[in-house]
Amino acid sequence: MMKTNRAKLMMCMANNCMNLIDLVRKCGLPYATVKNAVYGRSVRPATIGKIAKALGVNVVDIAETEQN
C-alpha cells in the first residue's frame, strides 16, 4: 500500500483545474477510492498510478516518500 502527498496531489489537481469529482471521472476509479488517495490514506500502487496518469504527472510527483 502507498500514500499520496496530499499537498502535492492538490497542487497537481489545481494545475489541471480539477476538483475531486473531475478527478474521479478522469481516472475512472470509485469516488471513495479517489477520496482516500486525496486525503492521504493508504491505497494500492495501481490506484496512485491511475491518478497520476489522469493528472499527466509521474507517480513520484504525488506519492509520499518515506523518511527514515
C-alpha positions, -999 to +999 in steps of 0.1 A: +000+000+000+011+036-007+000+070+003-001+103-016+014+135-006-018+155-001-002+189-008+015+178-040-017+160-052-038+191-046-013+212-065-014+188-094-052+189-093-051+228-092-027+228-122-053+208-141-082+229-129-098+197-113-118+191-082-124+157-067-153+149-089-134+158-120-105+135-110-129+106-103-144+110-138-110+113-155-093+083-138-124+060-138-120+049-101-147+048-075-153+081-056-143+065-022-110+053-036-100+086-050-112+104-019-090+081+002-060+089-020-066+126-019-069+126+019-036+107+022-049+073+032-032+041+020-043+030-014-029+004-039+001+014-060-021+010-092-046+035-078-019+061-075-007+052-109-041+058-124-045+091-106-011+102-118-019+093-153-052+112-152-033+143-139-005+138-165+023+135-139+047+109-127+038+088-096+068+102-078+052+137-082+023+127-059+034+098-039+045+102-002+082+093+002+093+076+034+117+095+055+140+073+077 
